[in-house]
C-alpha cells in the first residue's frame, strides 16, 4: 500500500517539503509504476530546483534498475 500512497502524494500534495520527502522514499524503493507520478511531481514543481533534482535522481535510479 505504500507505493500507492506515495503516488497519491506525488500527484496531489501541495506542500513542497512533503513531496520532497516522498521523492526521497521513491528513489529508494520505487519501481517503474511510479514513473508517471514522478514526472507529474516534477512538472507541478517546475520552479523548485530541489524537486527537479530529487525527481530526476529517482527517475534515473528506477530506470537504471
Biopython code that builds the backbone (N, CA, C, O; Angstrom):
import numpy as np
from Bio.PDB.StructureBuilder import StructureBuilder

atoms = [
    (1, "UNK", "N", (0.814, -1.206, 0.000)),
    (1, "UNK", "CA", (0.000, 0.000, 0.000)),
    (1, "UNK", "C", (0.859, 1.272, 0.000)),
    (1, "UNK", "O", (0.371, 2.349, -0.345)),
    (2, "UNK", "N", (2.119, 1.152, 0.381)),
    (2, "UNK", "CA", (2.994, 2.326, 0.419)),
    (2, "UNK", "C", (3.210, 2.926, -0.964)),
    (2, "UNK", "O", (3.110, 4.144, -1.111)),
    (3, "UNK", "N", (3.501, 2.122, -1.983)),
    (3, "UNK", "CA", (3.684, 2.739, -3.309)),
    (3, "UNK", "C", (2.454, 3.514, -3.772)),
    (3, "UNK", "O", (2.585, 4.595, -4.348)),
    (4, "UNK", "N", (1.275, 2.981, -3.530)),
    (4, "UNK", "CA", (0.055, 3.692, -3.924)),
    (4, "UNK", "C", (-0.104, 4.999, -3.185)),
    (4, "UNK", "O", (-0.533, 5.997, -3.764)),
    (5, "UNK", "N", (0.240, 5.001, -1.908)),
    (5, "UNK", "CA", (0.162, 6.225, -1.109)),
    (5, "UNK", "C", (1.174, 7.249, -1.627)),
    (5, "UNK", "O", (0.862, 8.435, -1.734)),
    (6, "UNK", "N", (2.370, 6.795, -1.943)),
    (6, "UNK", "CA", (3.392, 7.710, -2.454)),
    (6, "UNK", "C", (2.971, 8.329, -3.784)),
    (6, "UNK", "O", (3.220, 9.509, -4.032)),
    (7, "UNK", "N", (2.337, 7.535, -4.631)),
    (7, "UNK", "CA", (1.845, 8.063, -5.903)),
    (7, "UNK", "C", (0.835, 9.175, -5.654)),
    (7, "UNK", "O", (0.871, 10.210, -6.320)),
    (8, "UNK", "N", (-0.058, 8.968, -4.705)),
    (8, "UNK", "CA", (-1.057, 9.992, -4.388)),
    (8, "UNK", "C", (-0.385, 11.268, -3.872)),
    (8, "UNK", "O", (-0.786, 12.376, -4.230)),
    (9, "UNK", "N", (0.633, 11.107, -3.035)),
    (9, "UNK", "CA", (1.372, 12.266, -2.525)),
    (9, "UNK", "C", (2.039, 13.009, -3.681)),
    (9, "UNK", "O", (1.936, 14.231, -3.782)),
    (10, "UNK", "N", (2.717, 12.271, -4.545)),
    (10, "UNK", "CA", (3.414, 12.907, -5.659)),
    (10, "UNK", "C", (2.463, 13.610, -6.616)),
    (10, "UNK", "O", (2.817, 14.633, -7.203)),
    (11, "UNK", "N", (1.272, 13.077, -6.778)),
    (11, "UNK", "CA", (0.319, 13.652, -7.721)),
    (11, "UNK", "C", (-0.508, 14.804, -7.154)),
    (11, "UNK", "O", (-0.924, 15.691, -7.900)),
    (12, "UNK", "N", (-0.753, 14.799, -5.829)),
    (12, "UNK", "CA", (-1.738, 15.734, -5.298)),
    (12, "UNK", "C", (-1.266, 16.641, -4.160)),
    (12, "UNK", "O", (-1.884, 17.675, -3.909)),
    (13, "UNK", "N", (-0.207, 16.281, -3.481)),
    (13, "UNK", "CA", (0.237, 17.087, -2.341)),
    (13, "UNK", "C", (0.709, 18.458, -2.828)),
    (13, "UNK", "O", (1.374, 18.570, -3.858)),
    (14, "UNK", "N", (0.355, 19.492, -2.073)),
    (14, "UNK", "CA", (0.742, 20.845, -2.463)),
    (14, "UNK", "C", (1.944, 21.376, -1.676)),
    (14, "UNK", "O", (2.563, 22.359, -2.083)),
    (15, "UNK", "N", (2.270, 20.746, -0.574)),
    (15, "UNK", "CA", (3.396, 21.230, 0.247)),
    (15, "UNK", "C", (4.699, 20.633, -0.279)),
    (15, "UNK", "O", (4.869, 19.415, -0.320)),
    (16, "UNK", "N", (5.595, 21.497, -0.672)),
    (16, "UNK", "CA", (6.831, 21.085, -1.326)),
    (16, "UNK", "C", (7.664, 20.160, -0.446)),
    (16, "UNK", "O", (8.291, 19.237, -0.966)),
    (17, "UNK", "N", (7.692, 20.373, 0.863)),
    (17, "UNK", "CA", (8.502, 19.522, 1.734)),
    (17, "UNK", "C", (7.961, 18.103, 1.821)),
    (17, "UNK", "O", (8.735, 17.154, 1.943)),
    (18, "UNK", "N", (6.653, 17.948, 1.760)),
    (18, "UNK", "CA", (6.051, 16.616, 1.777)),
    (18, "UNK", "C", (6.385, 15.885, 0.475)),
    (18, "UNK", "O", (6.717, 14.699, 0.493)),
    (19, "UNK", "N", (6.298, 16.581, -0.632)),
    (19, "UNK", "CA", (6.652, 15.988, -1.920)),
    (19, "UNK", "C", (8.136, 15.623, -1.939)),
    (19, "UNK", "O", (8.500, 14.566, -2.454)),
    (20, "UNK", "N", (8.980, 16.463, -1.394)),
    (20, "UNK", "CA", (10.418, 16.170, -1.348)),
    (20, "UNK", "C", (10.679, 14.898, -0.546)),
    (20, "UNK", "O", (11.497, 14.071, -0.949)),
    (21, "UNK", "N", (10.001, 14.735, 0.573)),
    (21, "UNK", "CA", (10.176, 13.518, 1.381)),
    (21, "UNK", "C", (9.708, 12.291, 0.608)),
    (21, "UNK", "O", (10.355, 11.244, 0.646)),
    (22, "UNK", "N", (8.589, 12.417, -0.090)),
    (22, "UNK", "CA", (8.087, 11.295, -0.893)),
    (22, "UNK", "C", (9.069, 10.940, -2.005)),
    (22, "UNK", "O", (9.269, 9.763, -2.305)),
    (23, "UNK", "N", (9.672, 11.934, -2.606)),
    (23, "UNK", "CA", (10.654, 11.686, -3.663)),
    (23, "UNK", "C", (11.848, 10.909, -3.137)),
    (23, "UNK", "O", (12.363, 10.021, -3.816)),
    (24, "UNK", "N", (12.285, 11.234, -1.944)),
    (24, "UNK", "CA", (13.415, 10.519, -1.356)),
    (24, "UNK", "C", (13.089, 9.050, -1.141)),
    (24, "UNK", "O", (13.923, 8.181, -1.395)),
    (25, "UNK", "N", (11.871, 8.769, -0.672)),
    (25, "UNK", "CA", (11.467, 7.378, -0.452)),
    (25, "UNK", "C", (11.334, 6.646, -1.786)),
    (25, "UNK", "O", (11.812, 5.520, -1.926)),
    (26, "UNK", "N", (10.695, 7.271, -2.754)),
    (26, "UNK", "CA", (10.519, 6.636, -4.059)),
    (26, "UNK", "C", (11.877, 6.355, -4.711)),
    (26, "UNK", "O", (12.035, 5.347, -5.400)),
    (27, "UNK", "N", (12.841, 7.225, -4.501)),
    (27, "UNK", "CA", (14.175, 6.995, -5.064)),
    (27, "UNK", "C", (14.788, 5.709, -4.517)),
    (27, "UNK", "O", (15.580, 5.062, -5.203)),
    (28, "UNK", "N", (14.435, 5.338, -3.302)),
    (28, "UNK", "CA", (14.987, 4.140, -2.674)),
    (28, "UNK", "C", (14.191, 2.878, -2.987)),
    (28, "UNK", "O", (14.777, 1.813, -3.180)),
    (29, "UNK", "N", (12.866, 2.984, -3.040)),
    (29, "UNK", "CA", (12.033, 1.778, -3.139)),
    (29, "UNK", "C", (11.106, 1.774, -4.346)),
    (29, "UNK", "O", (10.323, 0.838, -4.512)),
    (30, "UNK", "N", (11.173, 2.789, -5.186)),
    (30, "UNK", "CA", (10.233, 2.915, -6.286)),
    (30, "UNK", "C", (10.489, 1.934, -7.420)),
    (30, "UNK", "O", (11.556, 1.331, -7.533)),
    (31, "UNK", "N", (9.469, 1.802, -8.249)),
    (31, "UNK", "CA", (9.559, 0.950, -9.431)),
    (31, "UNK", "C", (9.058, 1.749, -10.634)),
    (31, "UNK", "O", (8.684, 2.915, -10.510)),
    (32, "UNK", "N", (9.059, 1.114, -11.773)),
    (32, "UNK", "CA", (8.613, 1.812, -12.980)),
    (32, "UNK", "C", (7.153, 2.241, -12.880)),
    (32, "UNK", "O", (6.722, 3.127, -13.618)),
    (33, "UNK", "N", (6.394, 1.636, -11.991)),
    (33, "UNK", "CA", (4.994, 2.024, -11.809)),
    (33, "UNK", "C", (4.863, 3.453, -11.291)),
    (33, "UNK", "O", (3.842, 4.102, -11.518)),
    (34, "UNK", "N", (5.884, 3.948, -10.598)),
    (34, "UNK", "CA", (5.845, 5.302, -10.046)),
    (34, "UNK", "C", (6.369, 6.367, -11.002)),
    (34, "UNK", "O", (6.275, 7.556, -10.697)),
    (35, "UNK", "N", (6.911, 5.978, -12.136)),
    (35, "UNK", "CA", (7.495, 6.960, -13.055)),
    (35, "UNK", "C", (6.510, 8.042, -13.505)),
    (35, "UNK", "O", (6.891, 9.212, -13.518)),
    (36, "UNK", "N", (5.275, 7.722, -13.871)),
    (36, "UNK", "CA", (4.358, 8.805, -14.254)),
    (36, "UNK", "C", (4.110, 9.809, -13.126)),
    (36, "UNK", "O", (4.018, 11.011, -13.375)),
    (37, "UNK", "N", (4.003, 9.328, -11.905)),
    (37, "UNK", "CA", (3.792, 10.232, -10.767)),
    (37, "UNK", "C", (5.029, 11.078, -10.501)),
    (37, "UNK", "O", (4.917, 12.246, -10.129)),
    (38, "UNK", "N", (6.194, 10.499, -10.688)),
    (38, "UNK", "CA", (7.436, 11.268, -10.532)),
    (38, "UNK", "C", (7.495, 12.396, -11.547)),
    (38, "UNK", "O", (7.840, 13.529, -11.213)),
    (39, "UNK", "N", (7.161, 12.083, -12.768)),
    (39, "UNK", "CA", (7.178, 13.109, -13.817)),
    (39, "UNK", "C", (6.110, 14.172, -13.563)),
    (39, "UNK", "O", (6.321, 15.350, -13.849)),
    (40, "UNK", "N", (4.978, 13.756, -13.032)),
    (40, "UNK", "CA", (3.919, 14.716, -12.706)),
    (40, "UNK", "C", (4.369, 15.667, -11.598)),
    (40, "UNK", "O", (4.121, 16.870, -11.673)),
    (41, "UNK", "N", (5.023, 15.136, -10.581)),
    (41, "UNK", "CA", (5.516, 15.988, -9.488)),
    (41, "UNK", "C", (6.579, 16.947, -10.009)),
    (41, "UNK", "O", (6.602, 18.121, -9.640)),
    (42, "UNK", "N", (7.450, 16.445, -10.860)),
    (42, "UNK", "CA", (8.494, 17.297, -11.442)),
    (42, "UNK", "C", (7.866, 18.446, -12.221)),
    (42, "UNK", "O", (8.330, 19.584, -12.144)),
    (43, "UNK", "N", (6.823, 18.147, -12.962)),
    (43, "UNK", "CA", (6.143, 19.167, -13.751)),
    (43, "UNK", "C", (5.423, 20.178, -12.851)),
    (43, "UNK", "O", (5.494, 21.383, -13.092)),
    (44, "UNK", "N", (4.733, 19.689, -11.816)),
    (44, "UNK", "CA", (3.981, 20.590, -10.932)),
    (44, "UNK", "C", (4.886, 21.545, -10.175)),
    (44, "UNK", "O", (4.491, 22.676, -9.892)),
    (45, "UNK", "N", (6.090, 21.110, -9.842)),
    (45, "UNK", "CA", (7.030, 21.950, -9.085)),
    (45, "UNK", "C", (8.207, 22.348, -9.975)),
    (45, "UNK", "O", (9.363, 22.272, -9.559)),
    (46, "UNK", "N", (7.907, 22.767, -11.186)),
    (46, "UNK", "CA", (8.969, 23.072, -12.147)),
    (46, "UNK", "C", (9.805, 24.289, -11.774)),
    (46, "UNK", "O", (10.842, 24.538, -12.390)),
    (47, "UNK", "N", (9.373, 25.045, -10.780)),
    (47, "UNK", "CA", (10.158, 26.206, -10.349)),
    (47, "UNK", "C", (10.989, 25.923, -9.105)),
    (47, "UNK", "O", (11.608, 26.835, -8.557)),
    (48, "UNK", "N", (11.014, 24.671, -8.651)),
    (48, "UNK", "CA", (11.760, 24.309, -7.443)),
    (48, "UNK", "C", (12.955, 23.426, -7.830)),
    (48, "UNK", "O", (12.782, 22.291, -8.274)),
    (49, "UNK", "N", (14.140, 23.955, -7.659)),
    (49, "UNK", "CA", (15.352, 23.250, -8.087)),
    (49, "UNK", "C", (15.551, 21.935, -7.344)),
    (49, "UNK", "O", (15.997, 20.955, -7.942)),
    (50, "UNK", "N", (15.231, 21.895, -6.058)),
    (50, "UNK", "CA", (15.428, 20.651, -5.321)),
    (50, "UNK", "C", (14.477, 19.566, -5.811)),
    (50, "UNK", "O", (14.885, 18.417, -5.978)),
    (51, "UNK", "N", (13.225, 19.913, -6.040)),
    (51, "UNK", "CA", (12.261, 18.928, -6.541)),
    (51, "UNK", "C", (12.714, 18.405, -7.903)),
    (51, "UNK", "O", (12.608, 17.209, -8.174)),
    (52, "UNK", "N", (13.211, 19.284, -8.749)),
    (52, "UNK", "CA", (13.716, 18.858, -10.056)),
    (52, "UNK", "C", (14.850, 17.848, -9.882)),
    (52, "UNK", "O", (14.873, 16.801, -10.527)),
    (53, "UNK", "N", (15.781, 18.183, -9.004)),
    (53, "UNK", "CA", (16.920, 17.301, -8.749)),
    (53, "UNK", "C", (16.462, 15.968, -8.177)),
    (53, "UNK", "O", (16.883, 14.916, -8.658)),
    (54, "UNK", "N", (15.612, 15.991, -7.164)),
    (54, "UNK", "CA", (15.174, 14.765, -6.490)),
    (54, "UNK", "C", (14.349, 13.885, -7.428)),
    (54, "UNK", "O", (14.496, 12.663, -7.423)),
    (55, "UNK", "N", (13.497, 14.492, -8.218)),
    (55, "UNK", "CA", (12.704, 13.721, -9.178)),
    (55, "UNK", "C", (13.599, 13.094, -10.237)),
    (55, "UNK", "O", (13.434, 11.923, -10.580)),
    (56, "UNK", "N", (14.543, 13.867, -10.755)),
    (56, "UNK", "CA", (15.473, 13.328, -11.757)),
    (56, "UNK", "C", (16.302, 12.176, -11.192)),
    (56, "UNK", "O", (16.548, 11.184, -11.878)),
    (57, "UNK", "N", (16.733, 12.316, -9.932)),
    (57, "UNK", "CA", (17.508, 11.252, -9.285)),
    (57, "UNK", "C", (16.647, 9.994, -9.146)),
    (57, "UNK", "O", (17.102, 8.898, -9.475)),
    (58, "UNK", "N", (15.422, 10.137, -8.669)),
    (58, "UNK", "CA", (14.538, 8.989, -8.509)),
    (58, "UNK", "C", (14.270, 8.320, -9.856)),
    (58, "UNK", "O", (14.314, 7.094, -9.965)),
    (59, "UNK", "N", (13.997, 9.119, -10.868)),
    (59, "UNK", "CA", (13.740, 8.571, -12.205)),
    (59, "UNK", "C", (14.956, 7.812, -12.727)),
    (59, "UNK", "O", (14.824, 6.708, -13.256)),
    (60, "UNK", "N", (16.129, 8.400, -12.577)),
    (60, "UNK", "CA", (17.333, 7.732, -13.096)),
    (60, "UNK", "C", (17.631, 6.443, -12.336)),
    (60, "UNK", "O", (18.066, 5.464, -12.943)),
    (61, "UNK", "N", (17.407, 6.422, -11.032)),
    (61, "UNK", "CA", (17.633, 5.197, -10.255)),
    (61, "UNK", "C", (16.662, 4.098, -10.657)),
    (61, "UNK", "O", (17.051, 2.938, -10.787)),
    (62, "UNK", "N", (15.403, 4.459, -10.853)),
    (62, "UNK", "CA", (14.408, 3.462, -11.240)),
    (62, "UNK", "C", (14.700, 2.942, -12.642)),
    (62, "UNK", "O", (14.624, 1.738, -12.886)),
    (63, "UNK", "N", (15.029, 3.835, -13.557)),
    (63, "UNK", "CA", (15.303, 3.404, -14.932)),
    (63, "UNK", "C", (16.567, 2.577, -15.035)),
    (63, "UNK", "O", (16.689, 1.758, -15.945)),
    (64, "UNK", "N", (17.513, 2.769, -14.124)),
    (64, "UNK", "CA", (18.762, 2.017, -14.151)),
    (64, "UNK", "C", (18.608, 0.622, -13.551)),
    (64, "UNK", "O", (19.440, -0.254, -13.785)),
    (65, "UNK", "N", (17.547, 0.419, -12.778)),
    (65, "UNK", "CA", (17.377, -0.879, -12.090)),
    (65, "UNK", "C", (16.909, -1.961, -13.017)),
    (65, "UNK", "O", (16.720, -3.100, -12.591)),
]
sb = StructureBuilder()
sb.init_structure("model")
sb.init_model(0)
sb.init_chain("A")
sb.init_seg("    ")
for serial, (resi, resn, name, xyz) in enumerate(atoms, 1):
    if name == "N":
        sb.init_residue(resn, " ", resi, " ")
    sb.init_atom(name, np.array(xyz, "f"), 0.0, 1.0, " ", f" {name:<3s}", serial, name[0])
structure = sb.get_structure()
